[in-house]
Amino acid sequence: MPGTATHTSAVDNVCIRLVRYGVKLLRLGSESRVHPSLKEYSEHRLTKDCTTPEELDAIYNNVQVLAVTCLGSGHPVLSKRTMDICIVDESTQVLQSSVIRPLYAAKTFILIGDPDQLPAVVRDKDAIEMGMSESMFERLSTEEATIALNLNYRMNSTITALANYITYSGELLIGNESVANANLKLPNREVLTSKYKNHYWILKALDDSLENAVQVLDTGPVWKLQHNVSWLSHRKNGEQNENQNCVNIYEAAVVVNLVQALIKVSVHCSLLIFF
């Protein structure tokens, strides 16, 4: 069974969970881009001692799952056989032209995705008008062929309520009470209160109560500040590249201050994820 996704990290996330259940898999693709915990399952590692085509076939045929990104699905091993099932994760974020190849490698395919999330980026207006921005998931989506996976195990009740209000019209449910009540707990709240007593915005932003699990920070009119945005231009041969990165240094400073405050109250760095 081939498993595929649009991004290397998405493929790795699925593989890590499969390994926990003892599923035999082969992770196709460059070993340098594979998650460290999956190196031993990489194609490079498993085939490095093979000296004959027969030995290679034995490796490829002795696994239950072949895991690869959509762009990497042109691998010869997929063109030489027909798999039972192809599962495409994050399929609403992949172009139809990229997803066709892995689908042809299987008798049956399952597309997993959320059409309410950001789609693949298509910048050409003519291509958009001709339908290139439409994913295979959206194109094939019918009431008879679609199953809603509406139980979530990553958002507590406060975050789920916001997602339902903005996007899902109350259809998103919470998997269990543990998830519903989950929240980041500050081990040394009194240290934070004492050290940042004159910084109300930090105390408010790091309120660890369940009802305040969602915080929206108003950074104010930063456009009036002299250096609110730093444009980092990449130049080649003295010419300005069309691709530029916009960095808002004041928003970055807000994140830095919050991370520093969390570290000071002994929150482990692995728990910190900011968007």
C-alpha positions, 0 to 999 in steps of 0.5 A: 500500500503506498502512502503519500502526502504533499509535504515530507513532514506530513509523510513522516508524521504518518510513518512515525505513528505506523512504526509504533504499531509495528507496521513494516514500511519503506520511506522513499525519498532523500534520506537527508529530508527524512525525520531522524527517527525514520532513518532506519526505514529509509530507502537508502539505509535498507538498500545500501547493501543490495548488489543485485536486482533480485535483492532490491526486489526483495526489499521493496516487496517485503514491506506493507507500506511504501511512503512517499510524497506526491512529487516523489511518486514517480519512483520506479518501484511504483511504476512496476506494480499495482498496490491495493490502496493509495492513501493521500494525506493533505490531498486538498493542498496538492495539485491535480497534476501532482496527485495523478501519478500515485493514484495510478499506482493503486486499485483503490485510493483514499483522499484525506484533506480539509477543503476549508484549509489553505489550498495549493498556491496557484499564482497564474490567473489563466491557470486559476480560471482553467481550474488548476487551483481545484484539488482532486479532493474537491473535484471528486467530492460528492455526498456518496463518496465523502465521509466527514471525520469530525472528531478532533483530538488536538483542540480543546473546547475553547479552540474548537468553539472558535474553529466551529464559529469561524469555519465548521458551523458547529460540526467539529466535535472533540474526541474525549474529555481529556482533549476538551480540557487540555491546556498548557499549565505553567509550572511556576505561575508565581514567577511569571506574575512577579517578574512581569507584574508591570507587563500586563500584556504578557500576563494576559497573553500567557493566561493558562486558564481553559476559557482563555486558551485563545488569545488575539494580540493587538499589536497596534499601528506598527506601520507608523513606526520607523522600522516596522517592516524589513524587506529582505531582497535577494539580489543576483548580478546587481538585479533585484529578485522578484521574490522577497521576504517580508519580516515584521520585526515587531511581531517577531519581538512579541513572540520572542518576549512570550517565548522567553517568559515561558522558558523562565517559568520552566515550560519545556521548549518542545511544547512551544509552537507559535504561528 
